[in-house]
Amino acid sequence: MIDSSIGYILFLASKQVQNYMSLLLKEFDITLEQWHLLVKISDNNGCTQKELATITLKDQPAVTRALDVFVTKGWAERTPHPTDRRAFSIYITDKGRKLIEAILPVERAAMSAIVQGLSHGQIELLKENLWHIFRNTENLISELKEDSPQLSRR
């Protein structure tokens, strides 16, 4: 019965993709979560830690821990924010950019292998449908938090 549930199928597919990507990323000494964060730093160079947490749907302590690793490995740097003394701006370094350039072909090949057998149209429709599910869920979460303020504090 659960095998036909969209939620369960999404969970299983997501978990398999994560497992596959994690295996491929081991040679680069980076986790899948770190990879996603590093790419988002590159895409949003100069963003704050709070903005990065919002963009990636991660909590701020998790982002801070990842950034500590990135700074130690030389992949990113924190600089004081120009207008908010409490915040830091996050920038990708040349070393971080080179790591992204090294991983991107691996990631593209992996994604190509994952969708093997699907036509271009099916892939585009899949992406469209997944974004639709994402937006629906995002709206449902917002509604839940509005209706139950205690949920917003978590």
VEXLOBA-766156 format. One line per field, with one value per residue: residue number from 0; residue in three letters; x, y, z of N, C-alpha, C, O in turn. Coordinates in Angstrom, 2 decimals, decimal comma, m for minus. Atoms other than C-alpha are relative to their C-alpha. Layout:
% residues N
i: c(NUM; ...)
aa: c(ALA; ...)
n_c1: c(X; ...)
n_c2: c(Y; ...)
n_c3: c(Z; ...)
ca_c1: c(X; ...)
ca_c2: c(Y; ...)
ca_c3: c(Z; ...)
c_c1: c(X; ...)
c_c2: c(Y; ...)
c_c3: c(Z; ...)
o_c1: c(X; ...)
o_c2: c(Y; ...)
o_c3: c(Z; ...)
***
This chain:
% residues 154
i: c(0; 1; 2; 3; 4; 5; 6; 7; 8; 9; 10; 11; 12; 13; 14; 15; 16; 17; 18; 19; 20; 21; 22; 23; 24; 25; 26; 27; 28; 29; 30; 31; 32; 33; 34; 35; 36; 37; 38; 39; 40; 41; 42; 43; 44; 45; 46; 47; 48; 49; 50; 51; 52; 53; 54; 55; 56; 57; 58; 59; 60; 61; 62; 63; 64; 65; 66; 67; 68; 69; 70; 71; 72; 73; 74; 75; 76; 77; 78; 79; 80; 81; 82; 83; 84; 85; 86; 87; 88; 89; 90; 91; 92; 93; 94; 95; 96; 97; 98; 99; 100; 101; 102; 103; 104; 105; 106; 107; 108; 109; 110; 111; 112; 113; 114; 115; 116; 117; 118; 119; 120; 121; 122; 123; 124; 125; 126; 127; 128; 129; 130; 131; 132; 133; 134; 135; 136; 137; 138; 139; 140; 141; 142; 143; 144; 145; 146; 147; 148; 149; 150; 151; 152; 153)
aa: c(MET; ILE; ASP; SER; SER; ILE; GLY; TYR; ILE; LEU; PHE; LEU; ALA; SER; LYS; GLN; VAL; GLN; ASN; TYR; MET; SER; LEU; LEU; LEU; LYS; GLU; PHE; ASP; ILE; THR; LEU; GLU; GLN; TRP; HIS; LEU; LEU; VAL; LYS; ILE; SER; ASP; ASN; ASN; GLY; CYS; THR; GLN; LYS; GLU; LEU; ALA; THR; ILE; THR; LEU; LYS; ASP; GLN; PRO; ALA; VAL; THR; ARG; ALA; LEU; ASP; VAL; PHE; VAL; THR; LYS; GLY; TRP; ALA; GLU; ARG; THR; PRO; HIS; PRO; THR; ASP; ARG; ARG; ALA; PHE; SER; ILE; TYR; ILE; THR; ASP; LYS; GLY; ARG; LYS; LEU; ILE; GLU; ALA; ILE; LEU; PRO; VAL; GLU; ARG; ALA; ALA; MET; SER; ALA; ILE; VAL; GLN; GLY; LEU; SER; HIS; GLY; GLN; ILE; GLU; LEU; LEU; LYS; GLU; ASN; LEU; TRP; HIS; ILE; PHE; ARG; ASN; THR; GLU; ASN; LEU; ILE; SER; GLU; LEU; LYS; GLU; ASP; SER; PRO; GLN; LEU; SER; ARG; ARG)
n_c1: c(0,82; m0,86; m0,83; 0,63; 0,12; m0,93; m0,98; m0,95; m0,81; m0,91; m1,01; m0,93; m0,78; m0,91; m1,02; m0,91; m0,82; m0,94; m1,01; m0,84; m0,83; m0,94; m1,11; m0,81; m0,65; m1,03; m1,35; m0,26; m0,01; 1,11; 1,28; 1,04; 0,52; m1,03; m0,03; 1,13; m0,30; m1,10; 0,54; 0,87; m0,88; m0,51; 1,12; 0,46; m1,22; 0,20; 1,20; m0,27; 0,27; 1,45; 0,54; m0,39; 0,87; 1,33; m0,08; m0,23; 0,95; m0,75; m0,02; m1,22; m1,15; m0,56; m0,73; m1,20; m0,94; m0,53; m0,88; m1,25; m0,77; m0,39; m1,07; m1,19; m0,52; m0,33; 0,99; 0,81; m0,47; 0,97; m0,47; 1,04; 1,02; m0,22; 1,00; 0,51; m1,16; 0,20; 0,03; m1,16; 0,23; m0,68; m0,52; m0,72; m1,40; m0,46; m0,08; 1,39; 0,46; m0,65; 0,64; 1,28; m0,31; m0,40; 1,13; 1,14; 0,15; 0,36; 1,41; 0,80; 0,00; 0,83; 1,41; 0,32; 0,16; 1,20; 1,22; m0,16; 1,23; 1,05; m0,21; m0,20; 1,31; 0,34; m0,87; 0,51; 1,27; m0,34; m0,48; 1,16; 0,86; m0,68; 0,09; 1,40; 0,14; m0,76; 0,76; 1,19; m0,41; m0,44; 1,22; 0,66; m0,78; 0,29; 1,35; m0,05; m0,68; 0,91; 1,09; m0,54; m1,22; m1,01; m0,82; m0,96; m1,14; m0,89)
n_c2: c(m1,19; m1,18; m0,02; m0,82; m1,36; m0,98; m0,39; 1,09; 0,10; m1,16; 0,27; 1,04; m0,51; m1,01; 0,69; 0,68; m1,02; m0,48; 1,05; 0,06; m1,20; 0,04; 0,89; m0,69; m1,18; 0,40; m0,26; m1,44; m0,33; m0,91; 0,70; m0,51; m1,24; m1,03; m0,30; m0,89; m1,31; m0,65; m0,49; m1,14; m1,13; m0,47; m0,64; m1,16; m0,50; m1,18; 0,12; 0,23; 1,36; 0,11; 0,13; 1,31; 0,97; m0,12; 0,49; 1,44; 0,64; 0,61; m0,87; m0,81; 0,71; 0,95; m0,82; m0,47; 1,13; 0,25; m1,11; 0,20; 0,97; m0,66; m0,97; 0,80; 0,63; m1,04; m0,04; m1,22; m0,90; m0,88; m1,36; m0,76; m0,59; m1,45; m0,81; 0,70; 0,44; 1,35; 0,95; 0,17; 0,30; 1,23; m0,04; 1,17; m0,29; 0,64; 1,44; 0,48; m0,07; 1,11; 1,24; 0,05; 0,31; 1,41; 0,87; m0,20; 1,05; 1,25; m0,15; 0,03; 1,38; 0,78; m0,33; 0,56; 1,44; 0,21; m0,17; 0,78; 0,64; m1,01; m0,97; m1,38; m0,49; 0,63; m0,59; m1,35; 0,16; 0,45; m1,17; m0,89; 0,61; m0,04; m1,39; m0,22; 0,66; m0,81; m1,23; 0,38; 0,35; m1,26; m0,72; 0,73; m0,25; m1,38; m0,02; 0,68; m0,88; m1,12; 0,52; 0,52; m0,78; 0,78; 0,71; m0,95; m0,14; 1,16)
n_c3: c(0,00; m0,05; 1,21; 1,03; m0,52; 0,60; m1,02; m0,19; 1,22; m0,02; m1,04; 0,46; 1,12; m0,54; m0,81; 0,92; 0,66; m1,01; m0,22; 1,19; 0,04; m1,13; 0,39; 1,00; m0,58; m0,97; 0,51; m0,08; m1,43; m0,27; m0,12; 0,89; m0,60; 0,19; 1,43; 0,29; m0,62; 0,71; 1,28; m0,30; m0,33; 1,29; 0,70; m0,77; m0,60; m0,83; m0,83; m1,42; m0,46; m0,14; 1,36; 0,49; m0,67; 0,60; 1,38; 0,03; m0,92; m1,11; m1,17; m0,06; m0,59; 0,99; 0,97; m0,69; m0,09; 1,35; 0,35; m0,74; 0,79; 1,25; m0,29; m0,34; 1,22; 0,98; 1,06; m0,14; m1,05; m0,63; m0,24; m0,69; 0,86; 0,03; m0,71; m1,19; m0,78; m0,51; 1,12; 0,87; 1,41; 0,35; 1,37; 0,51; 0,30; 1,24; m0,27; 0,02; 1,39; 0,71; m0,44; 0,71; 1,41; 0,07; m0,32; 0,91; 1,04; m0,67; m0,37; 1,24; 0,50; m0,92; 0,23; 1,30; m0,20; m0,83; 0,81; 1,22; 0,43; 0,08; 1,08; m0,44; m0,42; m1,28; m1,03; m0,26; m0,71; m1,35; m0,74; m0,21; m1,01; m1,29; m0,49; m0,38; m1,31; m0,95; m0,30; m0,77; m1,36; m0,62; m0,37; m1,09; m1,22; m0,41; m0,56; m1,31; m0,95; m0,29; m0,82; m1,27; m0,25; m0,72; 0,99; 0,55; m0,91; 0,12)
ca_c1: c(0,00; 2,73; 4,69; 2,18; 2,31; 3,83; 5,50; 7,14; 8,28; 9,72; 11,49; 12,98; 14,07; 15,60; 17,43; 18,86; 20,05; 21,62; 23,37; 24,69; 25,93; 27,50; 29,56; 30,72; 31,62; 33,81; 36,83; 36,47; 36,30; 32,94; 29,49; 26,36; 25,00; 28,30; 28,28; 24,82; 25,87; 29,09; 27,26; 24,70; 27,52; 28,97; 25,54; 24,90; 28,40; 28,38; 25,18; 24,91; 24,80; 21,14; 20,35; 22,25; 20,23; 16,99; 18,06; 19,07; 16,25; 18,82; 18,96; 21,54; 23,64; 24,05; 25,11; 27,56; 29,12; 29,48; 30,98; 33,53; 34,63; 34,66; 36,81; 39,21; 39,53; 39,88; 36,70; 34,95; 35,63; 33,63; 34,01; 32,24; 28,98; 29,20; 25,98; 25,17; 27,83; 26,29; 26,43; 29,10; 29,14; 30,14; 32,33; 33,56; 37,35; 39,36; 39,95; 36,18; 35,48; 38,01; 36,39; 33,00; 34,51; 35,96; 32,71; 30,22; 31,06; 30,74; 27,39; 26,11; 27,12; 25,47; 22,22; 22,31; 22,72; 19,90; 17,39; 18,63; 15,69; 13,61; 13,11; 14,03; 10,32; 9,82; 12,78; 11,43; 7,97; 9,50; 11,35; 8,20; 6,17; 8,78; 8,90; 5,11; 5,17; 7,85; 5,77; 2,61; 4,43; 6,05; 2,58; 1,14; 3,97; 3,38; m0,34; 0,35; 2,71; 0,17; m2,56; m0,30; 2,19; 3,90; 5,12; 6,93; 9,18; 10,72)
ca_c2: c(0,00; 2,50; 1,51; 3,44; 6,57; 9,60; 10,62; 7,23; 7,08; 10,61; 9,61; 6,45; 8,14; 11,06; 8,71; 6,67; 9,80; 11,05; 7,72; 7,63; 11,22; 10,73; 7,83; 9,91; 12,90; 10,89; 11,30; 15,08; 15,00; 16,75; 15,60; 16,04; 18,66; 20,54; 20,33; 21,91; 24,68; 25,39; 25,72; 28,05; 30,19; 30,42; 31,30; 33,89; 35,20; 37,72; 36,43; 36,22; 32,98; 33,64; 34,13; 30,96; 29,03; 30,35; 29,56; 26,00; 25,26; 24,45; 25,68; 28,33; 26,14; 23,53; 26,25; 27,65; 24,21; 23,68; 27,14; 26,39; 23,39; 25,46; 28,16; 25,56; 23,84; 27,16; 26,77; 29,90; 32,91; 35,00; 38,76; 41,23; 42,40; 46,05; 47,18; 44,56; 44,13; 40,84; 39,24; 37,93; 37,91; 34,59; 34,39; 31,49; 31,31; 30,32; 26,93; 26,53; 27,57; 25,03; 22,31; 23,16; 23,07; 19,63; 18,22; 19,68; 17,21; 14,32; 15,64; 16,19; 12,68; 11,24; 13,09; 12,00; 8,37; 8,70; 9,84; 7,43; 6,12; 9,27; 11,60; 15,28; 16,08; 13,59; 15,06; 18,60; 17,46; 15,65; 18,82; 20,91; 18,46; 18,27; 22,08; 22,09; 19,61; 21,73; 24,94; 23,19; 21,81; 25,19; 26,80; 24,08; 24,56; 28,32; 27,80; 25,35; 27,80; 30,62; 28,45; 27,06; 29,73; 27,18; 25,38; 28,54; 28,44; 25,12)
ca_c3: c(0,00; 0,93; m2,20; m4,31; m2,14; m3,89; m0,63; m0,22; m3,84; m3,59; m0,37; m1,89; m5,12; m3,22; m0,85; m3,74; m5,57; m2,34; m1,75; m5,31; m5,23; m1,80; m3,15; m6,11; m3,94; m1,55; m3,82; m3,51; 0,31; 0,37; 1,49; m0,60; 1,82; 1,68; m2,12; m2,31; 0,10; m1,77; m5,09; m3,49; m2,06; m5,56; m7,01; m4,27; m3,62; m0,76; 0,86; 4,64; 6,62; 7,36; 3,66; 2,83; 5,41; 3,91; 0,33; 1,20; 3,69; 6,37; 9,93; 10,74; 13,08; 10,30; 7,87; 10,42; 10,95; 7,20; 6,75; 9,47; 7,38; 4,17; 5,73; 7,17; 3,78; 1,97; m0,10; 1,21; 3,36; 5,78; 5,85; 8,12; 6,58; 5,46; 7,18; 9,85; 12,52; 13,63; 10,18; 7,85; 4,08; 2,57; m0,53; m2,61; m2,93; m6,00; m4,37; m3,84; m7,42; m8,71; m6,62; m8,12; m11,62; m10,87; m9,49; m12,01; m14,83; m12,37; m11,13; m14,68; m15,73; m12,62; m13,27; m16,90; m15,81; m13,27; m15,91; m18,57; m20,59; m20,15; m23,09; m22,88; m22,65; m19,81; m17,92; m18,32; m17,20; m14,21; m13,16; m13,62; m11,53; m8,78; m8,54; m8,42; m5,51; m3,82; m4,11; m2,91; 0,10; 0,82; 0,82; 3,04; 5,55; 5,59; 6,17; 8,99; 10,66; 10,34; 11,86; 14,61; 15,78; 18,06; 14,89; 13,74; 16,78; 15,81)
c_c1: c(0,87; 0,86; m0,59; m0,18; 1,04; 1,08; 1,08; 0,91; 0,99; 1,13; 1,04; 0,90; 1,04; 1,14; 1,01; 0,92; 1,04; 1,11; 0,99; 0,96; 1,03; 1,20; 0,93; 0,80; 1,11; 1,41; 0,38; 0,02; m1,06; m1,28; m1,00; m0,58; 1,00; 0,07; m1,12; 0,25; 1,08; m0,47; m0,88; 0,81; 0,52; m1,08; m0,44; 1,16; m0,26; m1,24; 0,41; m0,28; m1,50; m0,66; 0,30; m0,87; m1,40; m0,02; 0,05; m0,95; 0,70; m0,05; 1,36; 1,17; 0,65; 0,82; 1,31; 1,05; 0,64; 0,97; 1,33; 0,92; 0,51; 1,15; 1,30; 0,63; 0,34; m0,98; m0,84; 0,63; m1,15; 0,65; m1,10; m0,96; 0,13; m1,00; m0,55; 1,17; m0,12; 0,14; 1,34; m0,48; 0,86; 0,41; 0,70; 1,44; 0,36; 0,06; m1,41; m0,55; 0,60; m0,61; m1,35; 0,22; 0,39; m1,19; m1,13; m0,10; m0,42; m1,50; m0,89; m0,09; m0,89; m1,48; m0,46; m0,26; m1,29; m1,27; 0,09; m1,31; m1,19; 0,32; 0,23; m1,32; m0,43; 0,83; m0,50; m1,31; 0,24; 0,47; m1,15; m0,90; 0,63; m0,01; m1,42; m0,26; 0,72; m0,80; m1,27; 0,35; 0,46; m1,22; m0,73; 0,73; m0,28; m1,38; m0,04; 0,61; m0,86; m1,12; 0,46; 1,33; 1,08; 0,90; 1,09; 1,24; 0,98; 0,96)
c_c2: c(1,26; 0,12; 0,86; 1,46; 0,92; 0,40; m1,05; m0,15; 1,15; m0,22; m1,00; 0,51; 1,01; m0,66; m0,71; 0,99; 0,52; m1,02; m0,08; 1,19; 0,01; m0,88; 0,69; 1,17; m0,35; 0,34; 1,47; 0,50; 1,05; m0,82; 0,63; 1,31; 1,14; 0,44; 0,99; 1,40; 0,75; 0,58; 1,22; 1,22; 0,61; 0,77; 1,31; 0,63; 1,30; m0,06; m0,19; m1,46; m0,22; m0,17; m1,38; m1,10; 0,02; m0,61; m1,52; m0,80; m0,74; 0,93; 0,70; m0,71; m0,99; 0,75; 0,49; m1,10; m0,29; 1,10; m0,08; m0,96; 0,66; 0,96; m0,74; m0,61; 1,01; 0,12; 1,28; 0,85; 0,85; 1,37; 0,75; 0,65; 1,53; 0,83; m0,64; m0,59; m1,43; m1,07; m0,06; m0,23; m1,20; 0,07; m1,30; 0,43; m0,65; m1,52; m0,62; m0,04; m1,15; m1,35; m0,17; m0,39; m1,46; m0,93; 0,11; m1,06; m1,34; 0,03; m0,07; m1,42; m0,88; 0,25; m0,56; m1,51; m0,31; 0,08; m0,75; m0,72; 0,95; 0,96; 1,39; 0,58; m0,57; 0,60; 1,40; m0,05; m0,45; 1,19; 0,96; m0,54; 0,02; 1,41; 0,33; m0,61; 0,82; 1,24; m0,30; m0,27; 1,24; 0,80; m0,67; 0,21; 1,40; 0,10; m0,65; 0,90; 1,20; m0,44; m0,48; 0,71; m0,80; m0,77; 0,92; 0,11; m1,15; 0,15)
c_c3: c(0,00; m1,26; m1,11; 0,45; m0,65; 1,00; 0,19; m1,21; m0,09; 1,01; m0,50; m1,13; 0,49; 0,77; m0,91; m0,72; 0,99; 0,25; m1,16; m0,05; 1,13; m0,31; m1,00; 0,59; 0,99; m0,47; 0,07; 1,45; 0,34; 0,08; m0,97; 0,53; m0,18; m1,46; m0,36; 0,57; m0,77; m1,33; 0,25; 0,44; m1,29; m0,76; 0,66; 0,75; 0,77; 0,87; 1,46; 0,34; 0,11; m1,36; m0,58; 0,63; m0,62; m1,40; m0,05; 0,90; 1,14; 1,20; 0,09; 0,67; m0,97; m1,04; 0,63; 0,09; m1,36; m0,40; 0,74; m0,77; m1,28; 0,20; 0,30; m1,24; m1,09; m1,15; 0,01; 1,08; 0,51; 0,15; 0,74; m1,00; 0,05; 0,81; 1,27; 0,76; 0,49; m1,08; m0,73; m1,42; m0,36; m1,48; m0,34; m0,26; m1,34; 0,18; m0,01; m1,41; m0,81; 0,38; m0,71; m1,46; m0,17; 0,20; m1,02; m1,09; 0,60; 0,34; m1,23; m0,57; 0,88; m0,25; m1,35; 0,11; 0,76; m0,84; m1,34; m0,32; m0,04; m1,14; 0,59; 0,52; 1,35; 1,14; 0,36; 0,77; 1,45; 0,85; 0,33; 1,11; 1,39; 0,59; 0,44; 1,39; 1,07; 0,41; 0,80; 1,45; 0,76; 0,47; 1,16; 1,33; 0,52; 0,64; 1,37; 1,06; 0,36; 0,94; 1,37; 0,28; 0,75; m0,96; m0,57; 0,87; m0,11; m1,11)
o_c1: c(0,63; 1,26; 0,15; m0,72; 2,23; 2,26; 2,26; 2,12; 2,15; 2,29; 2,24; 2,11; 2,19; 2,30; 2,21; 2,12; 2,21; 2,29; 2,20; 2,17; 2,17; 2,33; 2,15; 1,90; 1,91; 2,25; 1,56; 0,22; m0,80; m1,46; m0,77; m0,79; 0,62; 0,22; m0,88; m0,01; 0,95; m0,09; m0,82; 0,41; 0,55; m0,81; m0,99; 1,05; m0,86; m1,51; 1,56; m0,89; m2,00; m1,54; m0,54; m1,28; m1,99; m0,94; m0,56; m0,86; 0,22; m0,24; 2,37; 2,30; 1,87; 1,89; 2,35; 2,24; 1,85; 2,02; 2,38; 2,12; 1,68; 2,08; 2,36; 1,86; 0,89; m0,64; m1,38; 1,46; m2,09; 1,81; m2,28; m0,55; 0,36; m0,67; m1,19; 1,77; 0,89; 0,22; 2,18; m1,51; 2,00; m0,40; 1,38; 1,69; m0,43; m0,30; m1,59; m1,26; m0,08; m0,75; m1,68; m0,49; 0,10; m1,26; m1,82; m1,20; m1,16; m2,22; m1,94; m1,16; m1,61; m2,28; m1,60; m1,19; m1,97; m2,22; m0,72; m1,95; m2,24; 1,47; m0,03; m1,34; m0,99; 0,32; m0,57; m1,53; m0,43; 0,01; m1,26; m1,35; m0,05; m0,23; m1,62; m0,88; 0,21; m0,94; m1,60; m0,33; 0,15; m1,22; m1,22; 0,09; m0,47; m1,54; m0,69; 0,10; m0,84; m1,50; m0,32; 2,40; 2,27; 2,03; 2,14; 2,30; 2,06; 1,78)
o_c2: c(2,17; 1,22; 1,30; 2,28; 0,59; 0,49; m0,71; m0,35; 0,95; 0,07; m0,76; 0,28; 0,97; m0,27; m0,68; 0,73; 0,70; m0,65; m0,18; 1,03; 0,42; m0,55; 0,58; 1,46; 0,51; 0,76; 1,82; 1,69; 2,00; m1,77; 1,71; 2,25; 2,27; 1,63; 1,99; 2,40; 1,95; 1,69; 2,19; 2,35; 1,83; 1,81; 2,19; 0,95; 2,24; 0,87; m0,53; m2,19; m1,29; m1,02; m1,99; m2,04; m1,04; m1,35; m2,14; m2,02; m1,77; 2,14; 0,21; m0,57; m1,13; 0,28; 0,48; m0,86; m0,51; 0,83; 0,29; m0,72; 0,50; 1,01; m0,37; m0,64; 0,65; 0,71; 1,68; 0,40; 1,16; 1,48; 0,46; 1,19; 2,08; 1,93; 0,04; m1,58; m2,08; m2,26; 0,84; m0,85; m1,31; 0,40; m1,90; 1,56; m1,40; m2,27; m1,72; m0,98; m1,77; m2,24; m1,26; m1,24; m2,06; m2,00; m0,88; m1,57; m2,10; m0,94; m0,72; m1,85; m1,74; m0,68; m1,00; m2,03; m1,29; m0,66; m0,53; m1,30; 0,61; 1,32; 1,63; 1,27; 0,14; 0,81; 1,76; 0,75; 0,03; 1,35; 1,46; 0,21; 0,27; 1,57; 1,06; 0,03; 1,00; 1,52; 0,42; 0,20; 1,39; 1,33; 0,00; 0,35; 1,59; 0,75; m0,14; 0,97; 1,67; 0,29; m0,48; 0,21; m0,52; m1,09; 0,44; 0,50; m1,09; m0,73)
o_c3: c(m0,79; m1,63; m1,99; m0,30; m0,69; 0,64; 0,31; m1,07; m0,44; 0,72; m0,39; m1,12; 0,08; 0,65; m0,65; m0,86; 0,62; 0,34; m0,94; m0,24; 0,93; 0,04; m0,89; 0,12; 1,36; 0,32; m0,01; 1,69; 1,08; m0,68; m1,50; m0,24; m0,51; m1,75; m1,04; m0,10; m1,00; m1,70; m0,51; 0,17; m1,44; m1,35; 0,00; 1,93; 0,24; 1,62; 1,75; m0,45; m0,24; m1,52; m1,23; m0,05; m0,84; m1,75; m0,92; 0,98; 1,61; 1,06; m0,42; 0,20; m0,98; m1,45; m0,03; m0,14; m1,46; m0,97; 0,20; m0,87; m1,64; m0,60; m0,19; m1,36; m2,14; m2,18; m1,02; 1,86; m0,21; 0,54; 0,55; m2,02; 1,12; 1,25; 2,07; 0,33; 0,78; m0,77; m0,63; m1,64; 0,09; m2,34; 0,49; m0,68; m1,91; m0,72; m0,54; m1,77; m1,63; m0,45; m1,17; m1,99; m1,21; m0,42; m1,27; m1,32; m0,04; 0,14; m1,20; m1,00; 0,37; m0,30; m1,49; m0,49; 0,47; m0,60; m2,24; 0,56; m0,58; m1,35; 1,77; 1,54; 2,18; 2,24; 1,53; 1,68; 2,36; 1,99; 1,45; 1,98; 2,38; 1,79; 1,41; 2,25; 2,17; 1,60; 1,74; 2,37; 1,95; 1,58; 2,06; 2,37; 1,72; 1,68; 2,29; 2,18; 1,50; 1,85; 2,33; m0,07; 0,58; m0,61; m0,98; 0,40; 0,48; m1,35)
***
